Amino acid sequence: MKIEQQKVGSVDVLTPSGPLVDHDASDFVKKLMERIGSSNPRIAIAMQDVPYMDSEAMEGLLTAADELGAHASLLNLVAVTSTCRETLELTGVADRLRFFQDVQDVAKSYL
């Protein structure tokens, strides 16, 4: 799995490519938690290239949301595919996340 990283304003953007399942999900969660460990974490995950995810990926998103909450921040997801959005909503995980259509909107939300 390929995971691109970039900075948009004050927001770290992670862009995984491919399904977040099995070993790829754990690799992604590890990289996400590394970013959360930085000072003043503001994170967005661009999900347009993630067709589906498994329970390990969802648990990782919940853990990340909890960690960010301890820093008075939120986990932001951008351009979530319909399958992933439906999975997150059906499992109740969506209630703990913020959703955006564009990375620029996430950056603006911190101004």
QUIHUTA-V641377 format. One record per helix or strand. SS is the DSSP state (a for helix, b for strand). FROM is the first residue (numbers start at 1). LEN is the number of residues. If there is no record, write none. Layout:
ss=SS from=FROM len=LEN
ss=SS from=FROM len=LEN
//
This chain:
ss=b from=2 len=7
ss=b from=11 len=7
ss=b from=20 len=1
ss=a from=22 len=15
ss=b from=43 len=4
ss=b from=53 len=1
ss=a from=55 len=16
ss=b from=75 len=4
ss=a from=82 len=9
ss=a from=93 len=4
ss=b from=98 len=3
ss=a from=103 len=7
//
